[in-house]
Amino acid sequence: MFDALLLEKDDTGFRASVRALEEARLPDGDVLLRVEHSTINYKDALAIANAGPVVRTWPMVAGIDGAGTVLESSDPGWQAGDRVIQNGWGVGETRWGCLAQRARLQGSGLVRLPEAFSTRQAMALGTAGYTAMLCVLALERHGVAPGAGDVLVTGATGGVGSVATALLAKLGHAVTCATGKASEADYLKRLGARHVIDRAELSAPGKPLQKERWAAVVDAVGSQTLVNALAQTRYGGVVAACGLAQGGDLPGTVMPFILRGVTLAGVDSVMAPIERRREAWTRLAALIDAATIDTITEEVALGEAIGKAQALLQGKVRGRIVVRL
Ligand SMILES: NC(=O)c1ccc[n+]([C@@H]2O[C@H](COP(=O)([O-])OP(=O)(O)OC[C@H]3O[C@@H](n4cnc5c(N)ncnc54)[C@H](OP(=O)(O)O)[C@@H]3O)[C@@H](O)[C@H]2O)c1
């Protein structure tokens, strides 16, 4: 038996609860993992609170991310005792997830835990941190180098925003954070932000082209915020878009693209190829230190995950939540 956060939906409605399940109920897969730590990402919160169409098959064990030790493997790439990270691939959506003490997964999708990280530290980063790294890699691929000018991070006190801020600052970029939490300015400055602005400056409709401010942007917010960020991006600048905390719409114009040569780079973590994942985790291990992880992380037990998911959706969480299994 193992403990898991089980999501159920039937004629009587939706339920999320911690339950003891039989290992025989785990899905097919070539790696059996003892999950030591998981986390609550924005998508996990939507699933656990039944606030968005994340779960596709019921019942579902929640948790898109996990880190732990391989117990059994028929994948030649892994053997018992190996320490691995799981992110995305529909786990926690279409396949039982990692907010559980056991998970059976596809070995081909796993990444080796970098030596620099414990399973707890890897989950303190989780999909949010790995996505922040994918955004930074996208900026680099488009030629954004330190010294290019100010870089804007939106949704800054969130998981993606916190890690993006720390990564960009470590790389030597001048980071401006947009947040709705003025009281967290010191937190953002500890992560390396040079300036902190009120997200209200970006969240309402504005002109199609505005004063050129940003050499690059990491946007976790979407909607009007992304449109304004594009309208404020300097000639030839790059905007990496990964999120929709404000909304999934894009109510803007093509003006930044056709008059300023701005590039909009889309970032997806769920189906990102394995080589890109390995690159992202290797870079995270090189760039993020233990003190930064401690600054952004709160740890909870599995039983507290449901309450934390609701708090996250209400905007009451700063940084990242690690769940110990
Ligand atoms: N593309 C991918 O593969 C991928 C991967 C991971 C995450 N995501 C997406 O990225 C987004 C951020 O994820 P996360 O894990 O960082 O979530 P999170 O921890 O909840 O952070 C989101 C942040 O966005 C800001 N925010 C919330 N509501 C807002 C609103 N109405 N208007 C403007 N800003 C708002 C808040 O920051 P402040 O309080 O500081 O303003 C909040 O902390 C989510 O939409 C998530 O689905 C996508």
PDBQT file of the ligand as one rigid body, heavy atoms in Angstrom, charges set to zero:
ROOT
HETATM    1  N1  LIG A 401       4.262  26.430 -20.574  1.00  0.00    +0.000 N 
HETATM    2  C1  LIG A 401       4.498  25.544 -19.619  1.00  0.00    +0.000 C 
HETATM    3  O1  LIG A 401       4.941  24.428 -19.868  1.00  0.00    +0.000 OA
HETATM    4  C2  LIG A 401       4.251  25.945 -18.206  1.00  0.00    +0.000 A 
HETATM    5  C3  LIG A 401       4.973  25.364 -17.163  1.00  0.00    +0.000 A 
HETATM    6  C4  LIG A 401       4.779  25.834 -15.857  1.00  0.00    +0.000 A 
HETATM    7  C5  LIG A 401       3.852  26.837 -15.625  1.00  0.00    +0.000 A 
HETATM    8  N2  LIG A 401       3.136  27.334 -16.659  1.00  0.00    +0.000 N 
HETATM    9  C6  LIG A 401       2.178  28.408 -16.447  1.00  0.00    +0.000 C 
HETATM   10  O2  LIG A 401       2.881  29.548 -15.981  1.00  0.00    +0.000 OA
HETATM   11  C7  LIG A 401       2.044  30.296 -15.109  1.00  0.00    +0.000 C 
HETATM   12  C8  LIG A 401       2.776  30.528 -13.802  1.00  0.00    +0.000 C 
HETATM   13  O3  LIG A 401       2.998  29.285 -13.155  1.00  0.00    +0.000 OA
HETATM   14  P1  LIG A 401       3.544  29.283 -11.660  1.00  0.00    +0.000 P 
HETATM   15  O4  LIG A 401       3.810  27.873 -11.295  1.00  0.00    +0.000 OA
HETATM   16  O5  LIG A 401       4.602  30.295 -11.528  1.00  0.00    +0.000 OA
HETATM   17  O6  LIG A 401       2.226  29.784 -10.897  1.00  0.00    +0.000 OA
HETATM   18  P2  LIG A 401       2.134  30.621  -9.537  1.00  0.00    +0.000 P 
HETATM   19  O7  LIG A 401       3.189  30.180  -8.597  1.00  0.00    +0.000 OA
HETATM   20  O8  LIG A 401       0.704  30.581  -9.119  1.00  0.00    +0.000 OA
HETATM   21  O9  LIG A 401       2.497  32.110  -9.996  1.00  0.00    +0.000 OA
HETATM   22  C9  LIG A 401       1.688  32.864 -10.829  1.00  0.00    +0.000 C 
HETATM   23  C10 LIG A 401       1.917  34.325 -10.490  1.00  0.00    +0.000 C 
HETATM   24  O10 LIG A 401       1.255  35.124 -11.457  1.00  0.00    +0.000 OA
HETATM   25  C11 LIG A 401       0.819  36.319 -10.856  1.00  0.00    +0.000 C 
HETATM   26  N3  LIG A 401      -0.628  36.462 -11.094  1.00  0.00    +0.000 N 
HETATM   27  C12 LIG A 401      -1.621  35.684 -10.600  1.00  0.00    +0.000 A 
HETATM   28  N4  LIG A 401      -2.811  36.116 -11.045  1.00  0.00    +0.000 NA
HETATM   29  C13 LIG A 401      -2.568  37.171 -11.846  1.00  0.00    +0.000 A 
HETATM   30  C14 LIG A 401      -3.391  38.056 -12.591  1.00  0.00    +0.000 A 
HETATM   31  N5  LIG A 401      -4.724  37.935 -12.610  1.00  0.00    +0.000 N 
HETATM   32  N6  LIG A 401      -2.793  39.039 -13.292  1.00  0.00    +0.000 NA
HETATM   33  C15 LIG A 401      -1.451  39.174 -13.296  1.00  0.00    +0.000 A 
HETATM   34  N7  LIG A 401      -0.621  38.379 -12.590  1.00  0.00    +0.000 NA
HETATM   35  C16 LIG A 401      -1.176  37.386 -11.888  1.00  0.00    +0.000 A 
HETATM   36  C17 LIG A 401       1.123  36.214  -9.358  1.00  0.00    +0.000 C 
HETATM   37  O11 LIG A 401       2.384  36.851  -9.151  1.00  0.00    +0.000 OA
HETATM   38  P3  LIG A 401       2.511  38.283  -8.412  1.00  0.00    +0.000 P 
HETATM   39  O12 LIG A 401       1.646  38.171  -7.171  1.00  0.00    +0.000 OA
HETATM   40  O13 LIG A 401       3.955  38.421  -8.142  1.00  0.00    +0.000 OA
HETATM   41  O14 LIG A 401       1.972  39.307  -9.352  1.00  0.00    +0.000 OA
HETATM   42  C18 LIG A 401       1.310  34.736  -9.160  1.00  0.00    +0.000 C 
HETATM   43  O15 LIG A 401       2.153  34.451  -8.081  1.00  0.00    +0.000 OA
HETATM   44  C19 LIG A 401       0.755  29.514 -14.980  1.00  0.00    +0.000 C 
HETATM   45  O16 LIG A 401      -0.191  30.032 -15.875  1.00  0.00    +0.000 OA
HETATM   46  C20 LIG A 401       1.153  28.110 -15.389  1.00  0.00    +0.000 C 
HETATM   47  O17 LIG A 401       0.067  27.377 -15.903  1.00  0.00    +0.000 OA
HETATM   48  C21 LIG A 401       3.324  26.909 -17.936  1.00  0.00    +0.000 A 
ENDROOT
TORSDOF 0
